[in-house]
Amino acid sequence: MRDILKRATLVAAMTGAVPAGATELKMVIGNGPQHDGTKVMEQWAGDLETRTDGALTARVFPATLVTVKEIPAGLKSGLADIGQIVYPYHPAEFPEAAFISDFSLFATSNVAAAGAMAEYMLTCTDCREELHRNGLVYFGGLANAPYSLLATKRIVSLDDFNGLRVRSGGDAWGRWIEGLGGIKVSIPSQDAYQALSQGMLDAHTHSIGSLIDQSLVDVVTDVTDIPAGVYFGAAWNFSKKSWDALSDDERAVLFERAPYGLALSNTTLELSRRKVMDQLAELNIALHHPDDSLMAANRAFLEEEKARIVAMAPERYGVENAADKADRFLALLDKWEKLAADTPLEAQAVGDLYTREIYSHLTPADL
């Protein structure tokens, strides 16, 4: 916290001139300037400024003003106004959100996963209270594109997977890796490049799009397109201190534009994944599909995973009524998988979907 407060003195110097009477918001993200998530924030900020004729502006600080793990504290203090928080990085502060994030391996569409998470969080009293205790207001769910295995060797069968050192995107993936016979390696995704290049990892669980936006194309030689879930443990959050200081009109505009920012993020990441998938041959990366033995092991793991997550929840997170909460979330996920399948992969269409199904039933005061 002390480091965060020291950096507050630099904000004025880092922020450009703002028109008189305008409100400038500081947006923070743990990714670098070339990451799709950062570019989405910048695009959404530009849209916000245009739609309000400059009355509301935003400046994005990619991995600068605060580190990825400092974002909750930075928002709580008011140093930043909007930030992308990865809840599983902070299970003690966000046990309800981290618990639901454990079901990431059950999702197949990031548009659906983010929609289900947003609807769940915004209609969950325990979740809203948890965020308010941490000085936050929930803006909506984000989800990476579906994960695959990005590797330095061919992985097709269960035998191929046995003994592999695989980077885990979270505890759910750690259990999955070990359940299939691999060795989980728990490091941040930003460290995967170095670990793969130095032979500390054999494979990395992440979206194929990260081959480009995280430069993994330099160290990955093989991709196995196994359904390895969708990471939906992140969300845009507003500093409650900053949110309460805004006018009713400003909150109304931000509330109206929130689902479109989330839609832009989720569609951008999936479109990037598809684009890079089509480029694998020219990138000299071999694409593999899992055989029956690996797919059967994957299905067997998922059949038992729900019961494991629920059984661990009371001790691990202190979550009450875990079984009921799991059932409610998985029912929402099933609903959203169907909604996403019937919706064009376009930011406007997905934003309209999020608005119709979630935000139209709420007001800014409900956040």
C-alpha positions as CSV (number, residue, x, y, z in Angstrom):
1,M,0.0,0.0,0.0
2,R,2.9,2.4,0.8
3,D,4.3,1.9,-2.7
4,I,0.8,2.6,-4.2
5,L,0.4,5.8,-2.3
6,K,3.9,7.0,-3.3
7,R,3.0,6.4,-6.9
8,A,-0.1,8.6,-6.5
9,T,2.1,11.6,-6.6
10,L,3.1,10.7,-10.1
11,V,-0.5,10.6,-11.5
12,A,-0.7,14.3,-12.3
13,A,2.5,14.2,-14.3
14,M,1.4,11.1,-16.1
15,T,-2.0,12.4,-17.0
16,G,-2.4,14.8,-19.9
17,A,-4.5,17.9,-19.9
18,V,-8.2,17.4,-19.4
19,P,-10.8,19.8,-20.7
20,A,-12.2,22.2,-18.1
21,G,-15.2,20.6,-16.4
22,A,-14.5,17.1,-17.6
23,T,-14.1,14.1,-15.4
24,E,-11.1,11.9,-16.2
25,L,-11.1,8.3,-15.0
26,K,-7.9,6.3,-14.5
27,M,-8.1,2.8,-15.8
28,V,-5.6,0.1,-14.7
29,I,-4.8,-3.3,-16.1
30,G,-2.0,-5.7,-15.3
31,N,-1.1,-6.4,-19.0
32,G,1.2,-4.4,-21.2
33,P,0.4,-1.9,-23.9
34,Q,0.3,-4.5,-26.7
35,H,-2.2,-6.9,-25.0
36,D,-5.7,-7.1,-26.4
37,G,-7.2,-6.3,-23.0
38,T,-5.3,-3.0,-22.9
39,K,-6.3,-2.1,-26.4
40,V,-9.9,-2.8,-25.5
41,M,-9.8,-0.5,-22.5
42,E,-8.3,2.2,-24.7
43,Q,-11.0,1.7,-27.4
44,W,-13.8,1.8,-24.7
45,A,-12.3,5.0,-23.2
46,G,-12.3,6.6,-26.6
47,D,-15.9,5.6,-27.1
48,L,-16.9,7.0,-23.7
49,E,-15.3,10.4,-24.5
50,T,-17.0,10.6,-27.9
51,R,-20.4,9.7,-26.5
52,T,-20.2,12.3,-23.8
53,D,-18.6,15.0,-25.9
54,G,-15.6,15.0,-23.7
55,A,-17.5,15.3,-20.4
56,L,-16.2,11.9,-19.4
57,T,-12.7,10.8,-20.4
58,A,-10.4,8.0,-19.3
59,R,-6.7,7.2,-19.4
60,V,-5.4,3.7,-19.5
61,F,-2.3,2.7,-17.4
62,P,-1.1,-0.7,-18.7
63,A,1.0,-2.3,-15.9
64,T,2.3,1.0,-14.8
65,L,0.3,2.9,-12.1
66,V,-0.1,-0.3,-10.1
67,T,0.9,-3.9,-10.6
68,V,-1.7,-6.6,-11.3
69,K,-1.8,-7.7,-7.7
70,E,-2.0,-4.1,-6.4
71,I,-5.1,-3.2,-8.4
72,P,-7.6,-4.0,-5.7
73,A,-5.8,-1.8,-3.2
74,G,-5.3,0.9,-5.8
75,L,-9.0,1.0,-6.5
76,K,-10.0,0.9,-2.8
77,S,-7.7,3.9,-2.1
78,G,-9.1,5.9,-5.1
79,L,-5.6,6.0,-6.8
80,A,-7.3,4.4,-9.8
81,D,-11.0,4.5,-10.8
82,I,-11.6,1.4,-13.0
83,G,-9.4,-1.7,-12.9
84,Q,-9.3,-5.3,-14.2
85,I,-9.1,-7.6,-11.1
86,V,-8.2,-11.3,-11.3
87,Y,-10.2,-12.6,-8.3
88,P,-8.3,-15.9,-7.9
89,Y,-5.2,-13.9,-7.2
90,H,-6.9,-12.7,-4.1
91,P,-9.0,-15.6,-2.6
92,A,-8.9,-14.1,0.9
93,E,-10.5,-10.9,-0.2
94,F,-12.8,-12.4,-2.8
95,P,-13.8,-15.9,-1.7
96,E,-17.2,-15.9,-3.4
97,A,-15.9,-14.8,-6.7
98,A,-12.9,-17.1,-6.5
99,F,-15.2,-20.0,-5.7
100,I,-17.3,-19.5,-8.9
101,S,-14.1,-19.0,-10.9
102,D,-13.2,-22.6,-10.0
103,F,-15.8,-23.7,-12.6
104,S,-13.8,-22.3,-15.5
105,L,-13.1,-25.7,-17.0
106,F,-16.8,-26.2,-17.5
107,A,-17.1,-23.3,-20.0
108,T,-16.5,-23.6,-23.7
109,S,-17.4,-20.0,-24.9
110,N,-15.9,-16.9,-23.4
111,V,-18.9,-14.8,-24.4
112,A,-21.1,-17.2,-22.4
113,A,-18.8,-17.6,-19.5
114,A,-18.5,-13.8,-19.0
115,G,-22.3,-13.4,-19.3
116,A,-22.9,-16.1,-16.8
117,M,-20.4,-14.7,-14.3
118,A,-21.8,-11.2,-14.7
119,E,-25.4,-12.3,-14.2
120,Y,-24.4,-14.4,-11.2
121,M,-22.3,-11.7,-9.5
122,L,-24.9,-9.0,-10.0
123,T,-27.7,-11.1,-8.6
124,C,-25.7,-12.5,-5.7
125,T,-26.0,-10.6,-2.4
126,D,-23.0,-12.2,-0.8
127,C,-20.9,-11.3,-3.8
128,R,-21.9,-7.6,-3.9
129,E,-21.3,-7.3,-0.1
130,E,-17.9,-8.9,-0.6
131,L,-16.9,-6.3,-3.2
132,H,-18.3,-3.4,-1.2
133,R,-16.2,-4.5,1.8
134,N,-13.2,-4.2,-0.5
135,G,-14.2,-0.7,-1.7
136,L,-15.3,-1.9,-5.1
137,V,-18.3,-1.9,-7.4
138,Y,-18.7,-4.7,-9.9
139,F,-18.9,-3.6,-13.5
140,G,-19.1,-7.0,-15.3
141,G,-17.4,-10.2,-16.2
142,L,-14.4,-10.7,-18.5
143,A,-13.3,-14.1,-20.0
144,N,-10.3,-15.1,-22.0
145,A,-10.8,-17.0,-25.2
146,P,-11.0,-20.8,-24.7
147,Y,-7.7,-22.4,-23.5
148,S,-5.6,-24.9,-25.4
149,L,-2.2,-26.4,-24.7
150,L,0.6,-24.3,-26.1
151,A,3.7,-26.5,-26.0
152,T,7.2,-27.2,-27.0
153,K,6.4,-30.8,-28.1
154,R,3.7,-32.9,-29.7
155,I,0.9,-33.7,-27.2
156,V,-1.9,-36.0,-28.5
157,S,-2.4,-38.9,-26.2
158,L,-2.8,-39.4,-22.4
159,D,0.7,-41.0,-22.5
160,D,2.1,-37.9,-24.1
161,F,0.6,-35.8,-21.3
162,N,2.0,-38.0,-18.5
163,G,4.8,-36.3,-16.6
164,L,4.6,-33.0,-18.5
165,R,5.4,-29.8,-16.7
166,V,2.4,-27.6,-17.5
167,R,1.8,-24.0,-16.4
168,S,-1.5,-23.8,-14.5
169,G,-3.8,-20.9,-15.0
170,G,-5.3,-21.3,-11.5
171,D,-6.2,-24.1,-9.1
172,A,-8.8,-25.5,-11.4
173,W,-6.2,-26.1,-14.0
174,G,-3.8,-27.4,-11.4
175,R,-6.2,-30.1,-10.5
176,W,-6.9,-30.8,-14.2
177,I,-3.1,-31.1,-15.0
178,E,-2.5,-33.5,-12.1
179,G,-5.7,-35.4,-12.9
180,L,-4.4,-36.1,-16.4
181,G,-1.0,-37.1,-15.1
182,G,1.0,-33.9,-15.6
183,I,2.9,-31.8,-13.1
184,K,1.4,-28.4,-12.4
185,V,3.7,-25.3,-12.4
186,S,2.0,-22.3,-10.8
187,I,3.5,-19.1,-12.3
188,P,1.9,-16.0,-13.7
189,S,1.1,-16.1,-17.4
190,Q,3.5,-13.2,-17.9
191,D,6.3,-15.6,-16.9
192,A,5.4,-18.4,-19.3
193,Y,7.6,-17.1,-22.1
194,Q,10.8,-17.3,-20.1
195,A,9.8,-20.7,-18.6
196,L,9.1,-22.2,-22.0
197,S,12.2,-20.8,-23.5
198,Q,14.4,-22.2,-20.7
199,G,12.8,-25.6,-20.6
200,M,11.2,-25.1,-17.2
201,L,7.8,-25.8,-18.9
202,D,6.7,-28.2,-21.5
203,A,3.3,-26.6,-22.0
204,H,1.2,-23.6,-21.1
205,T,-2.6,-23.5,-20.6
206,H,-3.7,-20.4,-22.4
207,S,-5.6,-19.0,-25.4
208,I,-4.1,-19.5,-28.8
209,G,-4.3,-15.7,-29.2
210,S,-1.6,-15.3,-26.6
211,L,0.9,-16.7,-29.2
212,I,0.8,-13.1,-30.7
213,D,-0.3,-10.8,-27.9
214,Q,2.2,-12.3,-25.5
215,S,4.9,-13.1,-28.2
216,L,4.7,-16.9,-27.3
217,V,5.1,-17.6,-31.0
218,D,8.8,-17.3,-30.4
219,V,9.0,-20.3,-28.0
220,V,5.9,-22.5,-28.8
221,T,6.2,-25.1,-31.5
222,D,3.1,-27.2,-31.0
223,V,-0.6,-26.5,-30.1
224,T,-3.0,-29.1,-28.9
225,D,-6.6,-28.0,-29.4
226,I,-8.0,-29.8,-26.3
227,P,-11.1,-28.1,-24.6
228,A,-9.2,-26.8,-21.6
229,G,-11.9,-24.4,-20.3
230,V,-12.3,-20.6,-20.3
231,Y,-10.7,-18.4,-17.7
232,F,-13.5,-16.1,-16.4
233,G,-12.0,-15.1,-13.0
234,A,-11.4,-11.5,-14.1
235,A,-13.7,-8.5,-14.1
236,W,-13.8,-4.8,-14.5
237,N,-14.4,-3.2,-11.1
238,F,-15.0,0.5,-10.2
239,S,-13.5,2.1,-7.1
240,K,-16.5,2.6,-4.8
241,K,-14.9,5.8,-3.5
242,S,-14.7,7.1,-7.1
243,W,-18.1,5.8,-8.0
244,D,-19.8,7.5,-5.1
245,A,-18.2,10.8,-6.0
246,L,-19.7,10.8,-9.5
247,S,-22.9,12.5,-10.4
248,D,-26.1,10.5,-11.1
249,D,-25.7,11.4,-14.8
250,E,-22.1,10.2,-15.0
251,R,-23.0,6.9,-13.3
252,A,-25.9,6.4,-15.7
253,V,-23.6,6.8,-18.7
254,L,-21.0,4.5,-17.3
255,F,-23.6,1.9,-16.4
256,E,-25.1,2.0,-19.9
257,R,-21.7,1.6,-21.6
258,A,-20.3,-1.1,-19.2
259,P,-21.8,-4.1,-21.1
260,Y,-20.4,-2.9,-24.4
261,G,-16.9,-2.6,-23.0
262,L,-17.2,-6.2,-21.7
263,A,-18.6,-7.3,-25.0
264,L,-15.8,-5.6,-26.8
265,S,-13.2,-7.4,-24.7
266,N,-14.8,-10.9,-24.9
267,T,-15.4,-10.7,-28.7
268,T,-11.9,-9.2,-29.4
269,L,-10.2,-12.1,-27.5
270,E,-12.2,-14.8,-29.3
271,L,-11.7,-13.2,-32.7
272,S,-8.0,-13.0,-32.0
273,R,-7.9,-16.6,-31.1
274,R,-9.6,-17.6,-34.3
275,K,-7.4,-15.4,-36.4
276,V,-4.2,-16.9,-34.9
277,M,-5.6,-20.4,-35.2
278,D,-5.9,-19.8,-39.0
279,Q,-2.3,-18.6,-39.1
280,L,-0.6,-21.5,-37.3
281,A,0.8,-23.1,-40.4
282,E,2.5,-19.9,-41.6
283,L,3.8,-19.4,-38.0
284,N,5.5,-22.8,-38.3
285,I,3.4,-24.1,-35.3
286,A,2.0,-27.6,-35.6
287,L,-1.7,-28.1,-34.7
288,H,-2.7,-31.3,-33.0
289,H,-6.1,-32.7,-31.9
290,P,-6.3,-34.9,-28.8
291,D,-6.9,-38.6,-29.3
292,D,-9.6,-40.7,-27.7
293,S,-7.5,-41.5,-24.6
294,L,-6.8,-37.9,-23.8
295,M,-10.4,-36.8,-24.4
296,A,-11.8,-39.7,-22.3
297,A,-9.5,-38.6,-19.4
298,N,-10.7,-35.0,-19.8
299,R,-14.4,-36.1,-19.6
300,A,-13.7,-38.3,-16.6
301,F,-12.1,-35.4,-14.8
302,L,-15.0,-33.1,-15.3
303,E,-17.5,-35.6,-14.2
304,E,-15.9,-35.6,-10.7
305,E,-14.8,-32.0,-10.6
306,K,-18.0,-30.3,-9.5
307,A,-18.2,-32.4,-6.3
308,R,-14.6,-31.7,-5.6
309,I,-15.1,-27.9,-5.9
310,V,-18.2,-28.0,-3.7
311,A,-16.5,-30.2,-1.1
312,M,-13.5,-27.9,-0.8
313,A,-15.4,-24.6,-0.7
314,P,-16.2,-24.4,3.1
315,E,-12.7,-24.9,4.3
316,R,-10.9,-23.3,1.4
317,Y,-13.1,-20.2,0.9
318,G,-15.4,-20.2,3.9
319,V,-18.3,-20.2,1.3
320,E,-21.7,-21.2,2.7
321,N,-24.4,-23.1,0.7
322,A,-21.7,-24.0,-1.9
323,A,-23.8,-26.7,-3.5
324,D,-26.7,-24.4,-4.2
325,K,-24.4,-21.7,-5.5
326,A,-22.7,-24.1,-7.8
327,D,-26.0,-25.4,-9.1
328,R,-27.2,-21.8,-9.8
329,F,-24.0,-20.8,-11.5
330,L,-23.9,-23.9,-13.7
331,A,-27.5,-23.5,-14.7
332,L,-26.7,-19.9,-15.7
333,L,-23.6,-21.1,-17.7
334,D,-25.8,-23.6,-19.6
335,K,-28.3,-20.8,-20.4
336,W,-25.5,-18.5,-21.6
337,E,-23.8,-21.2,-23.7
338,K,-27.1,-21.4,-25.7
339,L,-27.5,-17.6,-25.8
340,A,-24.0,-17.1,-27.1
341,A,-24.3,-19.8,-29.7
342,D,-27.3,-17.9,-31.2
343,T,-25.5,-14.4,-31.1
344,P,-23.1,-13.1,-33.8
345,L,-19.6,-12.7,-32.6
346,E,-19.8,-8.9,-32.8
347,A,-19.3,-6.4,-30.0
348,Q,-22.5,-4.6,-30.6
349,A,-24.6,-7.7,-30.8
350,V,-23.0,-9.2,-27.6
351,G,-23.3,-5.9,-25.8
352,D,-27.0,-5.8,-26.7
353,L,-27.3,-9.3,-25.4
354,Y,-25.6,-8.5,-22.1
355,T,-27.8,-5.4,-21.8
356,R,-31.1,-7.3,-22.5
357,E,-30.4,-10.2,-20.3
358,I,-28.6,-8.5,-17.3
359,Y,-28.2,-4.8,-17.2
360,S,-31.7,-3.8,-18.3
361,H,-33.0,-5.5,-15.1
362,L,-30.8,-3.3,-12.9
363,T,-30.0,0.3,-12.2
364,P,-26.6,1.9,-11.2
365,A,-27.8,1.8,-7.6
366,D,-27.9,-2.0,-7.7
367,L,-24.1,-2.3,-8.4
